Amino acid sequence: MTTSAHLQTPTPGVSDLASPPIAGLQIRDATAEDMIAVQAIYAPHVLHSSATFEETPPSVQEMQLRRERVLAQGLPYLVALINKEIVGYSYASSYRARIAYRFTLEDSIYLADGHAGKGLGKALLAALLARCDQGPWRQMIAVIAGTNNLQSIGLHRSLGFKHVGTQPSTGFKFNQWIDVVFMQRALGPGDTTLPDLQGS
Protein backbone atom coordinates (compact mmCIF):
# COMPACT_ATOMS: atom_id res chain seq x y z
CA MET A 1 0.00 0.00 0.00
CA THR A 2 1.43 3.38 -0.99
CA THR A 3 1.09 6.11 1.59
CA SER A 4 2.22 9.69 1.92
CA ALA A 5 4.72 8.81 4.64
CA HIS A 6 7.67 8.86 2.25
CA LEU A 7 6.48 11.67 -0.01
CA GLN A 8 7.79 15.19 0.19
CA THR A 9 5.33 18.05 0.01
CA PRO A 10 5.25 19.00 -3.68
CA THR A 11 6.13 22.49 -4.87
CA PRO A 12 2.84 24.15 -5.87
CA GLY A 13 2.18 23.77 -9.57
CA VAL A 14 5.00 21.30 -10.19
CA SER A 15 5.04 17.51 -10.09
CA ASP A 16 7.19 15.89 -7.41
CA LEU A 17 8.57 13.36 -9.92
CA ALA A 18 12.33 13.44 -9.39
CA SER A 19 13.32 12.15 -12.82
CA PRO A 20 10.74 12.45 -15.61
CA PRO A 21 10.60 9.22 -17.63
CA ILE A 22 10.27 11.15 -20.89
CA ALA A 23 12.76 13.69 -22.17
CA GLY A 24 11.40 17.22 -21.93
CA LEU A 25 8.42 16.20 -19.78
CA GLN A 26 6.89 18.74 -17.43
CA ILE A 27 3.78 18.23 -15.33
CA ARG A 28 2.10 21.28 -13.85
CA ASP A 29 -1.26 22.66 -12.79
CA ALA A 30 -3.61 23.33 -15.68
CA THR A 31 -4.60 26.92 -16.40
CA ALA A 32 -7.79 28.22 -17.97
CA GLU A 33 -5.84 28.85 -21.18
CA ASP A 34 -4.76 25.19 -21.28
CA MET A 35 -8.35 24.09 -21.77
CA ILE A 36 -8.13 24.75 -25.51
CA ALA A 37 -5.48 22.05 -25.79
CA VAL A 38 -7.24 19.84 -23.24
CA GLN A 39 -10.48 19.99 -25.21
CA ALA A 40 -8.58 19.08 -28.39
CA ILE A 41 -7.15 16.02 -26.62
CA TYR A 42 -10.47 14.95 -25.16
CA ALA A 43 -12.70 15.37 -28.21
CA PRO A 44 -11.22 12.43 -30.21
CA HIS A 45 -11.68 10.15 -27.18
CA VAL A 46 -15.35 11.14 -27.09
CA LEU A 47 -15.82 10.56 -30.81
CA HIS A 48 -13.68 7.49 -31.40
CA SER A 49 -13.10 5.55 -28.16
CA SER A 50 -15.01 4.02 -25.28
CA ALA A 51 -12.60 5.51 -22.73
CA THR A 52 -15.38 7.99 -21.99
CA PHE A 53 -19.10 7.38 -22.23
CA GLU A 54 -19.76 10.89 -23.50
CA GLU A 55 -20.80 10.98 -27.16
CA THR A 56 -20.75 14.71 -27.93
CA PRO A 57 -17.45 16.57 -27.35
CA PRO A 58 -17.87 19.35 -24.79
CA SER A 59 -16.87 22.87 -25.77
CA VAL A 60 -13.78 24.65 -24.50
CA GLN A 61 -16.05 26.71 -22.25
CA GLU A 62 -17.55 23.55 -20.76
CA MET A 63 -14.07 22.13 -20.16
CA GLN A 64 -13.14 25.37 -18.38
CA LEU A 65 -16.21 25.04 -16.15
CA ARG A 66 -15.32 21.44 -15.34
CA ARG A 67 -11.80 22.45 -14.36
CA GLU A 68 -13.19 25.20 -12.13
CA ARG A 69 -15.43 22.68 -10.36
CA VAL A 70 -12.45 20.41 -9.72
CA LEU A 71 -10.37 23.28 -8.32
CA ALA A 72 -13.28 24.52 -6.19
CA GLN A 73 -13.10 21.22 -4.31
CA GLY A 74 -9.38 21.67 -3.66
CA LEU A 75 -8.51 18.89 -6.10
CA PRO A 76 -5.67 18.80 -8.64
CA TYR A 77 -6.07 19.26 -12.38
CA LEU A 78 -2.75 18.64 -14.15
CA VAL A 79 -1.37 18.88 -17.66
CA ALA A 80 1.68 17.18 -19.12
CA LEU A 81 3.90 19.02 -21.58
CA ILE A 82 6.68 17.76 -23.80
CA ASN A 83 8.78 20.54 -25.26
CA LYS A 84 6.09 23.01 -24.16
CA GLU A 85 3.28 21.17 -26.00
CA ILE A 86 0.37 19.84 -23.93
CA VAL A 87 0.19 16.09 -24.63
CA GLY A 88 -2.01 14.84 -21.79
CA TYR A 89 -3.92 15.75 -18.67
CA SER A 90 -5.24 14.21 -15.48
CA TYR A 91 -7.51 15.29 -12.68
CA ALA A 92 -9.27 14.00 -9.59
CA SER A 93 -12.96 14.44 -8.91
CA SER A 94 -15.44 13.42 -6.26
CA TYR A 95 -16.43 9.78 -6.69
CA ARG A 96 -20.07 10.44 -5.82
CA ALA A 97 -22.07 13.35 -4.45
CA ARG A 98 -23.45 11.84 -1.22
CA ILE A 99 -21.59 13.08 1.85
CA ALA A 100 -20.44 9.62 2.92
CA TYR A 101 -18.24 9.53 -0.21
CA ARG A 102 -16.42 12.79 0.62
CA PHE A 103 -13.10 11.04 1.30
CA THR A 104 -13.20 9.04 -1.95
CA LEU A 105 -12.01 10.33 -5.33
CA GLU A 106 -12.05 9.18 -8.95
CA ASP A 107 -9.15 9.72 -11.33
CA SER A 108 -9.27 10.65 -15.03
CA ILE A 109 -6.36 10.56 -17.49
CA TYR A 110 -6.36 11.36 -21.20
CA LEU A 111 -3.44 11.45 -23.62
CA ALA A 112 -3.07 13.08 -27.01
CA ASP A 113 -3.08 10.79 -30.02
CA GLY A 114 0.26 9.07 -30.51
CA HIS A 115 1.45 9.45 -26.92
CA ALA A 116 0.15 6.22 -25.37
CA GLY A 117 2.58 3.51 -24.32
CA LYS A 118 5.48 5.86 -23.56
CA GLY A 119 5.13 6.20 -19.79
CA LEU A 120 3.26 9.49 -20.00
CA GLY A 121 0.07 8.10 -18.45
CA LYS A 122 2.04 6.66 -15.56
CA ALA A 123 3.80 9.97 -14.97
CA LEU A 124 0.47 11.84 -14.93
CA LEU A 125 -1.20 9.34 -12.61
CA ALA A 126 1.80 9.25 -10.27
CA ALA A 127 1.78 13.05 -10.05
CA LEU A 128 -1.96 13.07 -9.41
CA LEU A 129 -1.67 10.45 -6.67
CA ALA A 130 1.20 12.33 -5.02
CA ARG A 131 -1.01 15.42 -4.76
CA CYS A 132 -4.03 13.51 -3.48
CA ASP A 133 -1.94 11.57 -0.95
CA GLN A 134 -1.21 14.91 0.74
CA GLY A 135 -4.87 15.84 1.17
CA PRO A 136 -7.68 14.60 3.43
CA TRP A 137 -8.86 11.95 0.96
CA ARG A 138 -8.48 8.24 1.71
CA GLN A 139 -9.40 6.24 -1.42
CA MET A 140 -9.01 6.64 -5.18
CA ILE A 141 -11.31 4.78 -7.58
CA ALA A 142 -10.48 4.09 -11.22
CA VAL A 143 -13.55 3.53 -13.38
CA ILE A 144 -12.29 1.84 -16.55
CA ALA A 145 -14.47 1.16 -19.59
CA GLY A 146 -13.91 -2.32 -20.98
CA THR A 147 -12.34 -5.47 -19.58
CA ASN A 148 -10.19 -5.41 -22.72
CA ASN A 149 -8.73 -2.00 -21.81
CA LEU A 150 -5.54 -3.72 -20.69
CA GLN A 151 -3.40 -0.61 -21.02
CA SER A 152 -5.41 1.37 -18.46
CA ILE A 153 -5.83 -1.64 -16.19
CA GLY A 154 -2.08 -2.31 -16.29
CA LEU A 155 -1.27 1.36 -15.70
CA HIS A 156 -3.40 1.50 -12.56
CA ARG A 157 -2.11 -1.84 -11.30
CA SER A 158 1.49 -0.60 -11.67
CA LEU A 159 0.73 2.23 -9.23
CA GLY A 160 -0.91 0.15 -6.53
CA PHE A 161 -4.53 -0.11 -7.66
CA LYS A 162 -6.30 -3.43 -7.17
CA HIS A 163 -9.27 -4.82 -9.05
CA VAL A 164 -12.37 -4.55 -6.87
CA GLY A 165 -15.15 -5.43 -9.26
CA THR A 166 -16.63 -5.49 -12.75
CA GLN A 167 -20.09 -4.44 -13.87
CA PRO A 168 -20.98 -6.37 -17.04
CA SER A 169 -22.62 -4.54 -19.93
CA THR A 170 -23.12 -1.32 -17.97
CA GLY A 171 -22.33 1.05 -20.84
CA PHE A 172 -23.59 1.16 -24.41
CA LYS A 173 -21.58 3.01 -27.06
CA PHE A 174 -20.69 2.35 -30.70
CA ASN A 175 -23.60 -0.10 -30.86
CA GLN A 176 -22.06 -2.45 -28.32
CA TRP A 177 -22.31 -3.26 -24.62
CA ILE A 178 -19.29 -2.25 -22.55
CA ASP A 179 -18.24 -3.67 -19.18
CA VAL A 180 -16.98 -1.29 -16.49
CA VAL A 181 -13.96 -2.28 -14.39
CA PHE A 182 -13.41 -0.80 -10.95
CA MET A 183 -9.94 -0.55 -9.39
CA GLN A 184 -9.05 1.06 -6.07
CA ARG A 185 -6.01 2.37 -4.20
CA ALA A 186 -5.67 3.87 -0.73
CA LEU A 187 -4.62 7.51 -0.36
CA GLY A 188 -2.49 8.61 2.56
CA PRO A 189 -3.19 6.36 5.57
CA GLY A 190 -6.27 4.92 3.86
CA ASP A 191 -8.63 3.29 6.35
CA THR A 192 -5.97 2.72 9.02
CA THR A 193 -7.08 5.89 10.84
CA LEU A 194 -10.29 7.89 11.02
CA PRO A 195 -10.51 11.07 8.94
CA ASP A 196 -10.48 14.56 10.36
CA LEU A 197 -14.21 15.21 10.47
CA GLN A 198 -13.77 18.77 11.74
CA GLY A 199 -11.87 19.68 8.57
CA SER A 200 -14.44 18.09 6.29
Backbone bond lengths (Angstrom), bond angles and torsions (degrees), N, CA, C in turn:
res aa  C-N    CA-C-N  psi(-1)  N-CA   C-N-CA  omega(-1)  CA-C   N-CA-C  phi
1 M - - - 1.463 - - 1.528 109.25 -
2 T 1.305 117.56 126.85 1.454 121.88 178.44 1.514 109.19 -85.18
3 T 1.313 116.75 132.83 1.459 120.47 177.56 1.513 108.56 -129.01
4 S 1.321 115.46 174.67 1.459 120.20 -179.16 1.516 112.17 -83.90
5 A 1.307 118.14 3.12 1.467 120.10 -173.85 1.516 112.42 -60.51
6 H 1.337 117.46 -32.90 1.452 120.07 -175.98 1.527 112.74 -107.10
7 L 1.341 116.39 12.79 1.450 120.08 -179.47 1.518 110.31 -100.00
8 Q 1.314 115.69 138.75 1.449 120.29 174.45 1.516 109.15 -84.93
9 T 1.319 117.03 149.82 1.453 120.32 177.48 1.516 109.03 -63.25
10 P 1.354 117.70 122.89 1.452 119.77 -175.20 1.517 112.37 -71.12
11 T 1.335 116.25 149.47 1.449 121.19 173.63 1.521 107.65 -67.82
12 P 1.330 119.20 131.32 1.458 120.72 -177.38 1.519 111.39 -53.59
13 G 1.332 115.53 130.34 1.453 120.92 175.88 1.509 114.62 85.87
14 V 1.337 118.34 -4.32 1.453 120.25 -176.45 1.519 109.23 -130.59
15 S 1.343 116.43 138.36 1.452 120.65 177.84 1.509 110.34 -64.48
16 D 1.355 117.04 150.51 1.449 120.86 178.00 1.530 111.44 -91.35
17 L 1.348 117.98 12.38 1.453 120.14 176.92 1.519 109.31 -65.51
18 A 1.324 116.75 123.13 1.464 120.66 -175.36 1.520 111.86 -72.16
19 S 1.320 117.44 -40.65 1.455 120.35 -177.97 1.520 109.52 -134.98
20 P 1.339 117.27 98.57 1.462 120.33 -178.14 1.523 110.95 -53.84
21 P 1.339 117.42 135.77 1.458 120.05 -177.86 1.516 113.50 -75.01
22 I 1.315 117.74 -9.77 1.458 122.26 -178.02 1.521 108.43 -124.31
23 A 1.319 115.87 132.88 1.464 120.17 -179.77 1.521 110.38 -59.42
24 G 1.328 115.78 131.95 1.458 121.15 177.65 1.513 114.87 79.23
25 L 1.351 117.26 8.71 1.466 120.09 -177.38 1.512 111.79 -78.83
26 Q 1.326 115.43 133.33 1.459 122.79 172.00 1.518 107.99 -132.06
27 I 1.312 116.56 136.21 1.463 121.67 174.73 1.521 108.02 -120.38
28 R 1.314 115.85 125.79 1.466 120.59 -177.31 1.519 109.79 -144.69
29 D 1.336 115.49 172.55 1.454 120.94 175.24 1.525 110.44 -65.06
30 A 1.318 115.61 138.48 1.459 120.63 177.22 1.529 110.34 -73.60
31 T 1.309 115.69 144.46 1.456 122.13 174.75 1.527 109.07 -107.12
32 A 1.321 115.91 168.64 1.467 119.86 177.54 1.524 110.62 -59.74
33 E 1.324 116.79 -37.10 1.466 121.15 -179.64 1.525 112.07 -66.50
34 D 1.325 116.95 -27.70 1.464 121.26 179.97 1.519 112.50 -67.53
35 M 1.324 117.40 -17.56 1.461 119.57 -173.94 1.525 112.98 -67.15
36 I 1.312 117.97 -18.71 1.474 120.00 174.05 1.523 109.19 -64.47
37 A 1.327 116.33 -47.51 1.461 120.98 178.61 1.525 111.05 -69.78
38 V 1.323 117.07 -38.28 1.462 121.12 179.85 1.537 110.00 -63.27
39 Q 1.315 116.92 -42.60 1.459 119.92 179.06 1.530 110.72 -64.00
40 A 1.330 116.47 -37.47 1.461 120.63 179.13 1.527 111.38 -66.98
41 I 1.321 117.11 -30.89 1.474 121.04 176.26 1.521 110.27 -74.03
42 Y 1.324 116.37 -41.65 1.460 120.76 -173.52 1.526 113.23 -74.13
43 A 1.314 117.32 -37.59 1.465 121.16 -173.90 1.527 113.15 -54.78
44 P 1.338 120.84 -45.74 1.471 119.32 178.64 1.529 113.27 -63.10
45 H 1.333 117.52 -31.88 1.463 119.93 176.23 1.529 110.55 -64.63
46 V 1.338 115.85 -39.18 1.460 120.66 178.37 1.533 110.56 -64.06
47 L 1.332 115.34 -43.96 1.460 120.42 -173.14 1.524 114.01 -80.62
48 H 1.334 116.82 -29.67 1.467 118.82 -168.01 1.525 115.64 -126.84
49 S 1.333 118.70 -0.72 1.461 119.06 -179.37 1.524 110.76 -136.51
50 S 1.325 115.13 164.62 1.461 120.57 176.62 1.520 111.33 -98.25
51 A 1.333 117.11 12.71 1.466 120.56 177.91 1.519 110.98 -62.23
52 T 1.322 116.40 -28.38 1.462 122.11 173.25 1.520 108.04 -125.89
53 F 1.317 116.22 148.08 1.459 120.01 178.95 1.524 111.74 -92.55
54 E 1.312 118.30 4.22 1.464 120.12 170.94 1.523 108.34 -70.15
55 E 1.328 116.97 151.16 1.456 120.63 -179.82 1.525 112.87 -121.83
56 T 1.327 117.02 -13.67 1.463 121.81 176.47 1.518 108.47 -119.83
57 P 1.333 118.95 120.35 1.465 120.45 -178.18 1.525 111.57 -59.69
58 P 1.316 117.97 129.72 1.466 120.36 176.32 1.528 110.27 -70.70
59 S 1.312 115.26 155.60 1.467 120.81 178.90 1.521 110.67 -74.89
60 V 1.314 115.91 168.73 1.460 121.18 175.30 1.532 109.56 -59.24
61 Q 1.323 116.44 -41.13 1.463 120.45 -179.67 1.521 110.87 -62.13
62 E 1.329 117.14 -40.39 1.455 120.62 178.22 1.529 110.47 -65.98
63 M 1.320 117.24 -40.03 1.459 120.61 177.94 1.529 110.54 -63.65
64 Q 1.331 116.89 -36.60 1.459 120.36 176.80 1.523 110.59 -64.64
65 L 1.326 117.20 -41.12 1.464 120.98 178.47 1.524 110.95 -64.71
66 R 1.314 117.16 -39.06 1.460 120.82 179.04 1.527 110.76 -64.85
67 R 1.316 116.14 -42.15 1.471 119.67 176.72 1.520 110.42 -60.90
68 E 1.322 116.94 -43.61 1.464 120.82 -179.68 1.527 111.27 -61.18
69 R 1.334 117.25 -37.54 1.462 120.26 178.50 1.525 111.17 -66.92
70 V 1.320 116.62 -38.09 1.469 120.82 176.72 1.527 110.15 -62.82
71 L 1.326 116.39 -48.66 1.467 120.89 -177.96 1.526 111.49 -65.93
72 A 1.334 117.18 -33.48 1.467 120.83 -179.62 1.525 111.45 -63.41
73 Q 1.334 116.67 -23.00 1.461 120.78 177.90 1.526 112.23 -92.68
74 G 1.335 116.16 6.42 1.456 120.19 179.87 1.515 113.54 76.06
75 L 1.334 116.89 19.15 1.455 121.69 -176.43 1.529 111.67 -99.81
76 P 1.324 117.31 155.99 1.468 120.46 -177.64 1.526 113.19 -83.17
77 Y 1.322 114.74 144.41 1.461 123.18 172.36 1.527 104.84 -133.01
78 L 1.321 116.90 112.16 1.463 122.54 -169.84 1.521 111.90 -116.50
79 V 1.315 115.37 150.82 1.465 121.14 171.18 1.519 108.82 -123.66
80 A 1.330 115.07 149.82 1.459 121.51 175.80 1.521 108.58 -110.37
81 L 1.323 115.79 133.90 1.459 121.16 179.66 1.523 109.46 -122.59
82 I 1.303 116.03 140.23 1.463 122.23 169.46 1.517 106.53 -122.24
83 N 1.323 114.80 120.00 1.462 120.36 -176.41 1.529 111.26 51.89
84 K 1.336 114.36 43.74 1.464 124.15 174.72 1.531 114.11 72.03
85 E 1.326 118.14 8.15 1.464 121.55 176.57 1.528 109.34 -104.86
86 I 1.335 116.87 129.14 1.459 120.85 179.20 1.524 109.04 -71.86
87 V 1.339 115.67 120.86 1.470 121.25 -175.40 1.532 112.44 -121.53
88 G 1.316 117.74 1.81 1.453 120.56 178.51 1.510 110.67 -178.67
89 Y 1.314 115.89 166.40 1.464 120.24 177.86 1.515 109.75 -153.28
90 S 1.315 115.17 159.13 1.465 121.53 176.58 1.517 108.76 -148.51
91 Y 1.315 114.85 153.15 1.460 119.06 176.61 1.520 109.35 -156.35
92 A 1.317 114.92 161.10 1.465 121.77 174.63 1.522 108.31 -110.30
93 S 1.315 115.51 147.42 1.458 120.59 177.36 1.521 108.72 -141.93
94 S 1.315 115.50 164.46 1.460 119.49 177.25 1.522 109.67 -62.21
95 Y 1.318 116.76 137.45 1.462 120.28 -178.76 1.526 110.91 -67.30
96 R 1.323 116.16 -48.16 1.457 121.69 175.26 1.523 109.15 -147.48
97 A 1.325 115.79 163.45 1.463 120.01 -171.52 1.522 114.47 -79.22
98 R 1.327 118.84 -28.88 1.466 120.23 -176.59 1.523 110.65 -59.93
99 I 1.325 116.88 143.94 1.456 122.31 -170.83 1.528 113.29 -60.54
100 A 1.307 117.98 -29.08 1.464 120.44 -179.48 1.529 111.93 -64.02
101 Y 1.350 116.50 -20.45 1.466 120.93 -179.49 1.531 112.87 -91.35
102 R 1.332 118.33 8.71 1.466 119.90 -169.60 1.526 114.47 -65.56
103 F 1.319 118.47 -15.24 1.461 120.46 178.18 1.532 111.86 -102.44
104 T 1.329 116.49 11.89 1.459 121.48 -178.56 1.522 109.92 -120.12
105 L 1.332 115.84 133.11 1.458 122.90 -177.02 1.520 111.03 -118.55
106 E 1.327 115.28 164.86 1.466 122.65 172.49 1.526 107.78 -124.40
107 D 1.333 116.70 139.72 1.463 119.22 179.46 1.523 110.88 -101.79
108 S 1.329 115.64 152.57 1.463 122.72 174.72 1.515 108.52 -137.08
109 I 1.339 116.40 135.56 1.462 122.23 -179.56 1.521 108.18 -139.69
110 Y 1.316 116.56 131.33 1.463 121.52 176.30 1.521 109.03 -137.14
111 L 1.336 115.48 138.49 1.452 122.00 -179.32 1.525 110.23 -117.46
112 A 1.320 115.40 150.02 1.458 120.23 175.10 1.524 109.90 -68.03
113 D 1.300 115.65 153.88 1.460 121.40 -179.83 1.536 110.22 -55.28
114 G 1.321 115.65 133.89 1.451 120.72 177.90 1.512 115.13 89.69
115 H 1.333 117.55 0.64 1.468 120.02 -176.60 1.530 113.35 -112.99
116 A 1.324 117.55 5.88 1.464 119.91 176.64 1.523 110.16 -76.84
117 G 1.333 115.88 153.39 1.454 120.85 175.20 1.514 115.34 78.49
118 K 1.325 117.49 13.89 1.470 121.16 -177.94 1.526 112.95 -113.37
119 G 1.319 117.40 2.07 1.456 120.81 -176.93 1.508 113.79 94.49
120 L 1.330 116.96 -1.65 1.461 120.37 -177.92 1.525 111.42 -68.10
121 G 1.344 116.94 -42.38 1.457 120.19 178.56 1.514 111.59 -61.22
122 K 1.322 116.58 -40.47 1.460 120.32 179.39 1.512 111.09 -65.74
123 A 1.324 116.99 -39.68 1.466 120.57 178.37 1.529 110.79 -63.74
124 L 1.323 117.04 -42.58 1.463 120.93 179.41 1.523 111.41 -65.91
125 L 1.327 116.79 -43.80 1.463 119.58 -179.08 1.519 110.67 -68.28
126 A 1.330 117.33 -40.16 1.464 120.16 178.21 1.522 111.19 -61.37
127 A 1.333 116.87 -41.83 1.461 120.59 178.53 1.521 111.19 -65.41
128 L 1.331 116.02 -40.18 1.464 120.34 178.92 1.524 110.87 -64.25
129 L 1.327 116.88 -44.69 1.461 121.08 179.37 1.525 111.37 -63.60
130 A 1.328 117.06 -39.74 1.461 120.45 179.49 1.523 110.83 -60.02
131 R 1.329 116.75 -40.12 1.461 120.66 177.69 1.530 110.55 -66.35
132 C 1.326 115.89 -48.28 1.460 120.24 -175.23 1.522 111.99 -69.26
133 D 1.333 117.40 -29.73 1.464 121.11 175.67 1.529 111.34 -60.18
134 Q 1.321 117.35 -27.33 1.464 121.36 -176.51 1.527 112.51 -84.26
135 G 1.316 117.10 -10.80 1.462 120.13 -176.59 1.519 112.79 -95.36
136 P 1.323 117.00 -167.16 1.469 121.71 -177.12 1.529 113.31 -83.24
137 W 1.330 117.46 -2.90 1.462 120.64 -173.00 1.525 110.87 -78.82
138 R 1.347 116.06 154.15 1.462 119.71 -172.63 1.528 114.74 -122.81
139 Q 1.326 118.80 -16.15 1.460 120.76 179.79 1.531 109.59 -142.53
140 M 1.337 114.96 145.42 1.466 121.14 173.59 1.523 107.86 -121.98
141 I 1.332 115.92 130.31 1.453 122.79 179.30 1.525 108.95 -108.91
142 A 1.326 115.75 133.62 1.462 120.98 170.24 1.521 107.77 -105.53
143 V 1.309 116.36 124.86 1.463 122.26 178.32 1.526 106.47 -108.63
144 I 1.321 116.35 106.53 1.467 122.10 -169.55 1.518 110.13 -113.02
145 A 1.321 116.63 124.81 1.463 121.17 -179.43 1.526 109.83 -81.52
146 G 1.320 116.14 117.30 1.453 121.10 173.48 1.517 114.48 98.69
147 T 1.328 116.45 122.32 1.463 120.19 175.11 1.525 111.03 -68.18
148 N 1.330 116.51 -15.84 1.463 120.82 177.78 1.524 112.80 -91.06
149 N 1.332 116.78 3.56 1.475 120.80 177.92 1.533 108.31 -81.97
150 L 1.323 115.26 66.55 1.458 121.02 -172.38 1.520 112.31 -66.56
151 Q 1.322 117.09 -29.04 1.460 119.61 -179.19 1.535 111.02 -65.25
152 S 1.325 116.81 -46.90 1.460 120.33 179.43 1.527 111.19 -69.42
153 I 1.325 116.68 -40.07 1.459 120.04 178.24 1.527 110.19 -61.92
154 G 1.332 116.67 -44.94 1.457 120.74 179.47 1.512 112.40 -65.72
155 L 1.331 116.82 -38.51 1.465 121.33 177.65 1.518 110.33 -59.41
156 H 1.315 117.29 -50.00 1.461 120.40 -178.32 1.525 111.53 -66.05
157 R 1.330 116.57 -39.43 1.462 119.33 178.73 1.533 110.81 -62.15
158 S 1.326 117.42 -36.51 1.463 121.06 -178.09 1.517 112.66 -66.41
159 L 1.342 116.78 -18.03 1.468 120.74 -179.77 1.530 111.77 -113.27
160 G 1.328 115.95 25.69 1.454 120.06 169.38 1.505 116.72 95.86
161 F 1.324 118.42 2.33 1.468 120.07 177.46 1.528 109.44 -77.42
162 K 1.326 115.32 146.90 1.458 121.57 175.93 1.524 110.00 -121.75
163 H 1.316 115.82 146.03 1.455 121.12 177.64 1.527 109.33 -67.68
164 V 1.326 116.31 127.49 1.466 119.88 -178.88 1.522 112.86 -121.88
165 G 1.324 117.20 0.19 1.455 118.17 176.82 1.516 113.24 160.49
166 T 1.323 115.30 160.70 1.460 122.48 176.86 1.515 109.05 -136.63
167 Q 1.325 115.71 132.90 1.461 121.20 174.55 1.530 107.96 -104.15
168 P 1.318 117.87 109.66 1.465 120.07 -178.36 1.526 112.22 -68.37
169 S 1.319 115.13 139.11 1.472 122.35 170.28 1.522 113.15 50.80
170 T 1.328 116.19 41.74 1.469 120.81 -178.39 1.525 111.89 -82.01
171 G 1.338 116.20 -35.06 1.458 120.64 -179.43 1.521 111.68 -106.65
172 F 1.339 115.72 156.85 1.461 120.55 176.41 1.518 107.77 -136.96
173 K 1.336 115.91 114.22 1.461 121.49 -179.73 1.524 108.21 -152.46
174 F 1.312 116.50 147.78 1.468 121.70 -177.74 1.531 111.12 56.97
175 N 1.335 114.64 36.68 1.466 121.66 176.74 1.524 113.34 59.61
176 Q 1.326 116.11 34.78 1.456 120.32 176.95 1.520 110.61 -147.90
177 W 1.335 115.70 152.42 1.454 121.67 175.15 1.521 109.35 -79.39
178 I 1.331 115.81 142.19 1.466 121.03 -177.06 1.524 109.28 -128.81
179 D 1.335 115.84 126.09 1.463 120.73 174.59 1.525 109.62 -72.77
180 V 1.313 116.74 156.45 1.465 122.00 175.62 1.523 108.46 -121.30
181 V 1.331 115.11 124.90 1.463 122.58 -178.90 1.525 108.92 -101.31
182 F 1.323 115.91 135.11 1.457 121.06 177.91 1.533 109.13 -112.19
183 M 1.333 115.55 129.74 1.456 121.76 174.50 1.523 107.85 -127.08
184 Q 1.323 117.39 155.13 1.458 120.45 -172.22 1.522 110.55 -145.19
185 R 1.328 114.88 146.02 1.467 122.47 178.03 1.522 108.77 -142.62
186 A 1.312 117.16 140.50 1.463 120.73 176.55 1.524 110.18 -72.02
187 L 1.326 115.65 148.45 1.462 122.94 172.56 1.518 108.20 -112.85
188 G 1.332 116.67 139.82 1.455 119.61 -179.63 1.515 110.70 54.21
189 P 1.331 119.01 -134.58 1.461 120.88 -179.91 1.529 114.04 -78.17
190 G 1.332 117.44 2.30 1.456 119.93 178.53 1.517 111.79 58.15
191 D 1.338 115.88 -131.84 1.470 120.01 -178.49 1.524 112.53 -98.60
192 T 1.349 116.87 16.84 1.466 119.23 -179.41 1.527 112.09 -77.92
193 T 1.337 116.70 -17.18 1.465 121.21 175.25 1.525 108.25 -136.87
194 L 1.310 116.46 162.64 1.457 120.57 175.54 1.517 110.17 -79.27
195 P 1.318 118.47 150.30 1.468 120.42 178.85 1.521 111.70 -74.79
196 D 1.318 115.03 164.67 1.454 121.51 175.52 1.517 108.34 -80.50
197 L 1.304 117.02 97.55 1.462 120.79 -175.75 1.526 111.69 -72.14
198 Q 1.315 117.63 -25.79 1.462 119.93 179.45 1.520 110.43 -67.59
199 G 1.344 116.85 -33.49 1.455 120.66 -178.77 1.503 113.34 -84.77
200 S 1.336 116.84 -4.08 1.470 119.43 -177.31 1.518 111.78 -103.22
